[in-house]
């Protein structure tokens, strides 16, 4: 769009926000019927309809909170899908990051470009006219988004194809089925839009892995894991499994394993009953 609560309370809050956006959309549609076609430079209207979204700007305090949560640094490449007036992209560029805004409305694109130039970050803040569902985000290290739940749902497959460890930060709305790694609240004047949700893209670790200790079987739901080690006629469950980006950890018996995932191989350090290096090779299956 532009830019821990109890579950029941959070769902009610999200429903209220959706109703608020629908009200803005209706008001904008009525206003458009009486719009004056003047010669002034384009200025967006709160709630104006777009191809897949409506325009509601993210409060500046939440923009900064979202970039803080995503730990945006000079080395990052930040992409905003549905970038609106460009404020998220421009704020990321001010932190030294390369940034890109993808926006369907060409007038919004030009507005964002003028704003980036006026704020001295045009070299690092780029804007293109395009469809967010067709955009290439494979090289992005951070996605900063203000999108409705159904948009996020359509984009989830694209999110999971990003490099493990990439960060996705969303204004207000969660990604269905994916538990946020962090939820934060902006301080100051943020109106209805004060909540940010951070997701860290997990490595794909589901499947069967061969280890010297036996056959490791892992089931995966985003960053949540379960599984077991099968060795001979015995089965030992994975205890306390964790996954953050490409960093994995789990316990089997009294041995703790930590390591990194690299495609169909993972390796690291074992401590506890058994000390030393460990390695596993995937022999089948790798779906979330």
C-alpha positions as a Markdown table, in Angstrom:
| # | Residue | x | y | z |
|---|---|---|---|---|
| 1 | Unk | 0.0 | 0.0 | 0.0 |
| 2 | Unk | 2.4 | 2.7 | 0.6 |
| 3 | Unk | 3.4 | 3.0 | 3.6 |
| 4 | Unk | 2.6 | -9.9 | 22.5 |
| 5 | Unk | -1.1 | -9.2 | 21.9 |
| 6 | Unk | -3.7 | -11.9 | 22.9 |
| 7 | Unk | -4.8 | -13.6 | 19.7 |
| 8 | Unk | -8.5 | -12.7 | 20.0 |
| 9 | Unk | -7.6 | -9.0 | 20.6 |
| 10 | Unk | -5.2 | -9.0 | 17.7 |
| 11 | Unk | -7.7 | -10.5 | 15.3 |
| 12 | Unk | -10.3 | -7.9 | 16.4 |
| 13 | Unk | -7.7 | -5.2 | 15.8 |
| 14 | Unk | -6.9 | -6.4 | 12.3 |
| 15 | Unk | -10.6 | -6.7 | 11.4 |
| 16 | Unk | -11.0 | -3.0 | 12.6 |
| 17 | Unk | -8.1 | -1.9 | 10.4 |
| 18 | Unk | -9.5 | -3.7 | 7.4 |
| 19 | Unk | -12.9 | -2.0 | 7.9 |
| 20 | Unk | -11.1 | 1.3 | 8.2 |
| 21 | Unk | -9.4 | 0.7 | 4.9 |
| 22 | Unk | -12.6 | -0.3 | 3.2 |
| 23 | Unk | -14.2 | 3.0 | 4.5 |
| 24 | Unk | -11.3 | 5.0 | 3.0 |
| 25 | Unk | -11.7 | 3.2 | -0.3 |
| 26 | Unk | -15.4 | 4.1 | -0.4 |
| 27 | Unk | -14.7 | 7.7 | 0.5 |
| 28 | Unk | -12.0 | 8.0 | -2.1 |
| 29 | Unk | -14.3 | 6.6 | -4.8 |
| 30 | Unk | -16.9 | 9.2 | -4.0 |
| 31 | Unk | -14.3 | 11.9 | -3.9 |
| 32 | Unk | -13.0 | 10.9 | -7.3 |
| 33 | Unk | -16.4 | 11.6 | -8.9 |
| 34 | Unk | -16.0 | 15.2 | -8.0 |
| 35 | Unk | -12.3 | 15.5 | -8.5 |
| 36 | Unk | -11.1 | 18.7 | -10.3 |
| 37 | Unk | -8.8 | 18.0 | -13.2 |
| 38 | Unk | -6.4 | 20.9 | -12.4 |
| 39 | Unk | -2.9 | 21.5 | -13.7 |
| 40 | Unk | -1.2 | 21.1 | -10.3 |
| 41 | Unk | 1.5 | 18.5 | -9.9 |
| 42 | Unk | 0.0 | 15.1 | -8.9 |
| 43 | Unk | -0.6 | 14.6 | -5.2 |
| 44 | Unk | -2.0 | 11.3 | -3.9 |
| 45 | Unk | -5.3 | 11.2 | -1.9 |
| 46 | Unk | -5.6 | 9.2 | 1.2 |
| 47 | Unk | -7.4 | 6.0 | 0.4 |
| 48 | Unk | -7.2 | 6.4 | -3.4 |
| 49 | Unk | -7.7 | 3.0 | -5.1 |
| 50 | Unk | -4.9 | 1.3 | -7.0 |
| 51 | Unk | -4.6 | -2.0 | -8.9 |
| 52 | Unk | -4.2 | -4.3 | -5.9 |
| 53 | Unk | -4.1 | -1.9 | -3.0 |
| 54 | Unk | -5.3 | 1.5 | -1.7 |
| 55 | Unk | -2.9 | 4.2 | -0.8 |
| 56 | Unk | -2.5 | 4.8 | 3.0 |
| 57 | Unk | 1.0 | 6.1 | 3.9 |
| 58 | Unk | 2.9 | 4.4 | 6.6 |
| 59 | Unk | 3.6 | 6.8 | 9.5 |
| 60 | Unk | 7.2 | 8.0 | 9.6 |
| 61 | Unk | 7.7 | 6.6 | 13.1 |
| 62 | Unk | 6.6 | 3.1 | 11.9 |
| 63 | Unk | 8.8 | 3.4 | 8.8 |
| 64 | Unk | 11.8 | 3.8 | 11.1 |
| 65 | Unk | 10.7 | 1.1 | 13.4 |
| 66 | Unk | 10.3 | -1.3 | 10.5 |
| 67 | Unk | 13.7 | -0.6 | 9.2 |
| 68 | Unk | 15.2 | -0.9 | 12.7 |
| 69 | Unk | 13.5 | -4.3 | 13.2 |
| 70 | Unk | 14.9 | -5.5 | 9.8 |
| 71 | Unk | 18.3 | -4.1 | 10.9 |
| 72 | Unk | 18.8 | -2.3 | 7.6 |
| 73 | Unk | 22.5 | -1.4 | 7.0 |
| 74 | Unk | 24.5 | 0.0 | 4.1 |
| 75 | Unk | 25.1 | -3.5 | 2.7 |
| 76 | Unk | 21.4 | -4.3 | 2.3 |
| 77 | Unk | 19.2 | -4.2 | -0.8 |
| 78 | Unk | 15.7 | -3.1 | 0.4 |
| 79 | Unk | 12.6 | -3.6 | -1.8 |
| 80 | Unk | 9.2 | -2.2 | -1.2 |
| 81 | Unk | 6.3 | -3.7 | -3.2 |
| 82 | Unk | 3.6 | -1.2 | -3.7 |
| 83 | Unk | 5.9 | 1.6 | -2.7 |
| 84 | Unk | 3.4 | 4.5 | -2.9 |
| 85 | Unk | 5.0 | 7.9 | -2.4 |
| 86 | Unk | 8.4 | 6.2 | -1.8 |
| 87 | Unk | 8.9 | 7.0 | 1.9 |
| 88 | Unk | 10.1 | 3.5 | 2.9 |
| 89 | Unk | 12.5 | 3.3 | 0.0 |
| 90 | Unk | 13.8 | 6.8 | 0.7 |
| 91 | Unk | 14.3 | 6.1 | 4.4 |
| 92 | Unk | 16.2 | 3.0 | 3.6 |
| 93 | Unk | 18.4 | 4.9 | 1.2 |
| 94 | Unk | 19.1 | 7.5 | 3.9 |
| 95 | Unk | 20.7 | 4.6 | 5.9 |
| 96 | Unk | 23.0 | 3.9 | 3.1 |
| 97 | Unk | 21.2 | 0.9 | 1.6 |
| 98 | Unk | 20.4 | 0.4 | -2.0 |
| 99 | Unk | 16.6 | 0.4 | -2.3 |
| 100 | Unk | 13.9 | -0.1 | -4.9 |
| 101 | Unk | 10.3 | 0.7 | -5.0 |
| 102 | Unk | 7.9 | -1.2 | -7.3 |
| 103 | Unk | 4.7 | 0.8 | -7.8 |
| 104 | Unk | 1.9 | 0.2 | -10.4 |
| 105 | Unk | 0.7 | 3.9 | -10.5 |
| 106 | Unk | 3.1 | 5.8 | -12.8 |
| 107 | Unk | 2.2 | 9.1 | -11.2 |
| 108 | Unk | 3.2 | 7.7 | -7.8 |
| 109 | Unk | 6.5 | 6.6 | -9.4 |
| 110 | Unk | 7.2 | 10.1 | -10.6 |
| 111 | Unk | 6.2 | 11.6 | -7.3 |
| 112 | Unk | 8.6 | 9.2 | -5.4 |
| 113 | Unk | 11.4 | 10.0 | -7.8 |
| 114 | Unk | 11.0 | 13.7 | -7.3 |
| 115 | Unk | 10.9 | 13.2 | -3.5 |
| 116 | Unk | 14.1 | 11.1 | -3.6 |
| 117 | Unk | 15.9 | 13.7 | -5.6 |
| 118 | Unk | 14.7 | 16.5 | -3.3 |
| 119 | Unk | 16.1 | 14.5 | -0.3 |
| 120 | Unk | 19.4 | 13.8 | -2.0 |
| 121 | Unk | 19.1 | 10.0 | -2.2 |
| 122 | Unk | 18.1 | 9.5 | -5.9 |
| 123 | Unk | 21.3 | 7.5 | -6.5 |
| 124 | Unk | 20.4 | 4.9 | -3.9 |
| 125 | Unk | 16.6 | 5.1 | -4.1 |
| 126 | Unk | 15.2 | 3.7 | -7.4 |
| 127 | Unk | 11.6 | 3.5 | -8.4 |
| 128 | Unk | 10.1 | 1.5 | -11.2 |
| 129 | Unk | 6.5 | 1.2 | -12.6 |
| 130 | Unk | 5.4 | -2.4 | -12.4 |
| 131 | Unk | 3.3 | -5.2 | -11.0 |
| 132 | Unk | 4.4 | -6.3 | -7.5 |
| 133 | Unk | 3.4 | -9.9 | -8.2 |
| 134 | Unk | 5.8 | -9.9 | -11.2 |
| 135 | Unk | 8.7 | -8.2 | -9.5 |
| 136 | Unk | 12.0 | -9.9 | -9.1 |
| 137 | Unk | 12.9 | -9.9 | -5.4 |
| 138 | Unk | 15.5 | -12.7 | -5.5 |
| 139 | Unk | 18.4 | -10.4 | -4.7 |
| 140 | Unk | 16.6 | -8.4 | -2.0 |
| 141 | Unk | 17.9 | -8.8 | 1.5 |
| 142 | Unk | 15.0 | -6.9 | 3.0 |
| 143 | Unk | 11.4 | -6.5 | 2.0 |
| 144 | Unk | 9.5 | -3.7 | 3.7 |
| 145 | Unk | 5.8 | -4.0 | 3.0 |
| 146 | Unk | 2.4 | -2.5 | 3.7 |
| 147 | Unk | 0.1 | -4.9 | 2.0 |
| 148 | Unk | -3.3 | -6.5 | 2.7 |
| 149 | Unk | -3.5 | -10.1 | 3.9 |
| 150 | Unk | -4.6 | -11.5 | 0.5 |
| 151 | Unk | -1.7 | -9.7 | -1.2 |
| 152 | Unk | 0.7 | -11.2 | 1.4 |
| 153 | Unk | -0.9 | -14.6 | 0.8 |
| 154 | Unk | -0.3 | -14.5 | -2.9 |
| 155 | Unk | 3.3 | -13.5 | -2.4 |
| 156 | Unk | 4.3 | -16.1 | 0.2 |
| 157 | Unk | 5.8 | -18.5 | -2.4 |
| 158 | Unk | 8.0 | -15.6 | -3.6 |
| 159 | Unk | 9.0 | -14.8 | -0.1 |
| 160 | Unk | 10.1 | -18.4 | 0.6 |
| 161 | Unk | 12.2 | -18.4 | -2.6 |
| 162 | Unk | 14.4 | -15.6 | -1.2 |
| 163 | Unk | 17.8 | -16.3 | 0.2 |
| 164 | Unk | 17.6 | -17.8 | 3.8 |
| 165 | Unk | 18.2 | -15.1 | 6.3 |
| 166 | Unk | 16.5 | -12.4 | 4.2 |
| 167 | Unk | 14.1 | -10.3 | 6.3 |
| 168 | Unk | 10.5 | -9.3 | 5.6 |
| 169 | Unk | 8.9 | -6.7 | 7.7 |
| 170 | Unk | 5.2 | -6.0 | 7.4 |
| 171 | Unk | 3.1 | -3.1 | 8.5 |
| 172 | Unk | 0.1 | -4.3 | 10.6 |
| 173 | Unk | -0.9 | -7.4 | 8.7 |
| 174 | Unk | 0.6 | -10.9 | 9.3 |
| 175 | Unk | 1.5 | -13.5 | 6.7 |
| 176 | Unk | -1.0 | -16.4 | 6.9 |
| 177 | Unk | 0.3 | -19.5 | 8.7 |
| 178 | Unk | 3.8 | -17.9 | 9.3 |
| 179 | Unk | 4.5 | -17.0 | 12.9 |
| 180 | Unk | 6.4 | -13.7 | 13.1 |
| 181 | Unk | 9.9 | -13.9 | 14.5 |
| 182 | Unk | 9.4 | -10.5 | 16.1 |
| 183 | Unk | 6.5 | -8.1 | 16.7 |
| 184 | Unk | 7.3 | -4.5 | 17.5 |
| 185 | Unk | 5.4 | -1.3 | 18.2 |
| 186 | Unk | 6.3 | 2.2 | 17.0 |
| 187 | Unk | 6.5 | 5.0 | 19.5 |
| 188 | Unk | 5.0 | 8.5 | 19.0 |
| 189 | Unk | 2.3 | 9.6 | 16.5 |
| 190 | Unk | 1.5 | 6.5 | 14.5 |
| 191 | Unk | -2.3 | 6.6 | 14.5 |
| 192 | Unk | -3.9 | 3.3 | 13.5 |
| 193 | Unk | -0.6 | 2.0 | 12.1 |
| 194 | Unk | 1.8 | 1.2 | 15.0 |
| 195 | Unk | 2.5 | -2.5 | 14.7 |
| 196 | Unk | 5.3 | -4.1 | 12.6 |
| 197 | Unk | 6.0 | -7.9 | 12.1 |
| 198 | Unk | 9.3 | -9.3 | 11.2 |
| 199 | Unk | 9.8 | -12.6 | 9.4 |
| 200 | Unk | 13.2 | -14.2 | 8.7 |
| 201 | Unk | 13.2 | -16.4 | 5.6 |
| 202 | Unk | 14.0 | -19.9 | 6.7 |
| 203 | Unk | 16.2 | -22.4 | 4.8 |
| 204 | Unk | 14.4 | -25.4 | 3.4 |
| 205 | Unk | 15.3 | -28.2 | 5.6 |
| 206 | Unk | 12.3 | -30.6 | 5.3 |
| 207 | Unk | 13.1 | -34.1 | 4.2 |
| 208 | Unk | 15.3 | -37.0 | 5.0 |
| 209 | Unk | 19.0 | -36.5 | 5.9 |
| 210 | Unk | 21.8 | -39.0 | 6.2 |
| 211 | Unk | 24.1 | -38.6 | 9.2 |
| 212 | Unk | 26.7 | -40.9 | 10.7 |
| 213 | Unk | 24.3 | -41.3 | 13.7 |
| 214 | Unk | 21.4 | -42.5 | 11.4 |
| 215 | Unk | 18.6 | -41.1 | 9.3 |
| 216 | Unk | 17.4 | -37.7 | 10.3 |
| 217 | Unk | 13.8 | -37.0 | 9.3 |
| 218 | Unk | 12.6 | -33.3 | 9.5 |
| 219 | Unk | 9.2 | -31.8 | 9.0 |
| 220 | Unk | 8.9 | -28.1 | 8.5 |
| 221 | Unk | 6.3 | -25.3 | 8.8 |
| 222 | Unk | 8.2 | -22.1 | 7.9 |
| 223 | Unk | 10.7 | -21.8 | 10.8 |
| 224 | Unk | 9.0 | -24.4 | 13.0 |
| 225 | Unk | 10.5 | -27.9 | 12.9 |
| 226 | Unk | 9.8 | -31.3 | 14.2 |
| 227 | Unk | 11.4 | -34.7 | 13.5 |
| 228 | Unk | 13.3 | -37.7 | 14.6 |
| 229 | Unk | 16.5 | -39.6 | 14.2 |
| 230 | Unk | 16.1 | -43.2 | 13.1 |
| 231 | Unk | 19.0 | -45.5 | 13.9 |
| 232 | Unk | 18.7 | -49.2 | 13.7 |
| 233 | Unk | 15.4 | -50.1 | 15.4 |
| 234 | Unk | 15.3 | -46.9 | 17.6 |
| 235 | Unk | 13.7 | -43.5 | 17.1 |
| 236 | Unk | 14.8 | -40.4 | 19.0 |
| 237 | Unk | 12.8 | -37.2 | 18.7 |
| 238 | Unk | 14.3 | -33.9 | 17.8 |
| 239 | Unk | 14.2 | -31.7 | 21.0 |
| 240 | Unk | 14.2 | -28.0 | 21.0 |
| 241 | Unk | 14.7 | -27.6 | 17.2 |
| 242 | Unk | 15.3 | -24.0 | 16.0 |
| 243 | Unk | 15.8 | -22.5 | 12.6 |
| 244 | Unk | 16.6 | -18.8 | 11.8 |
| 245 | Unk | 17.6 | -18.2 | 8.2 |
| 246 | Unk | 20.3 | -20.8 | 7.5 |
| 247 | Unk | 21.1 | -21.4 | 11.2 |
| 248 | Unk | 19.8 | -24.6 | 12.6 |
| 249 | Unk | 19.9 | -26.2 | 16.1 |
| 250 | Unk | 18.4 | -29.3 | 17.7 |
| 251 | Unk | 19.0 | -31.8 | 20.5 |
| 252 | Unk | 19.0 | -35.6 | 20.1 |
| 253 | Unk | 19.3 | -37.4 | 23.5 |
| 254 | Unk | 21.8 | -35.4 | 25.4 |
| 255 | Unk | 23.8 | -34.1 | 22.4 |
| 256 | Unk | 23.2 | -30.6 | 21.1 |
| 257 | Unk | 23.7 | -29.9 | 17.4 |
| 258 | Unk | 24.1 | -26.4 | 15.9 |
| 259 | Unk | 25.1 | -25.6 | 12.4 |
| 260 | Unk | 24.4 | -24.0 | 9.0 |
| 261 | Unk | 22.3 | -25.2 | 6.1 |
| 262 | Unk | 23.7 | -25.0 | 2.6 |
| 263 | Unk | 21.2 | -26.4 | 0.1 |
| 264 | Unk | 21.2 | -30.2 | 0.5 |
| 265 | Unk | 24.0 | -30.2 | 3.1 |
| 266 | Unk | 24.3 | -29.0 | 6.7 |
| 267 | Unk | 27.1 | -29.1 | 9.1 |
| 268 | Unk | 28.3 | -27.7 | 12.4 |
| 269 | Unk | 29.3 | -28.4 | 15.9 |
| 270 | Unk | 28.0 | -31.1 | 18.3 |
| 271 | Unk | 28.4 | -30.8 | 22.1 |
| 272 | Unk | 27.2 | -32.9 | 25.1 |
| 273 | Unk | 27.5 | -36.6 | 25.0 |
| 274 | Unk | 29.3 | -36.4 | 21.6 |
| 275 | Unk | 31.7 | -33.6 | 20.8 |
| 276 | Unk | 33.0 | -32.5 | 17.4 |
| 277 | Unk | 32.0 | -31.6 | 13.9 |
| 278 | Unk | 28.8 | -33.1 | 12.4 |
| 279 | Unk | 27.5 | -33.2 | 8.8 |
| 280 | Unk | 24.2 | -34.3 | 7.2 |
| 281 | Unk | 23.3 | -34.8 | 3.5 |
| 282 | Unk | 19.7 | -34.6 | 2.3 |
| 283 | Unk | 18.6 | -37.7 | 0.4 |
| 284 | Unk | 15.0 | -36.9 | -0.2 |
| 285 | Unk | 12.2 | -34.2 | 0.0 |
| 286 | Unk | 12.6 | -30.5 | 0.6 |
| 287 | Unk | 9.2 | -28.8 | 0.8 |
| 288 | Unk | 8.0 | -26.3 | 3.5 |
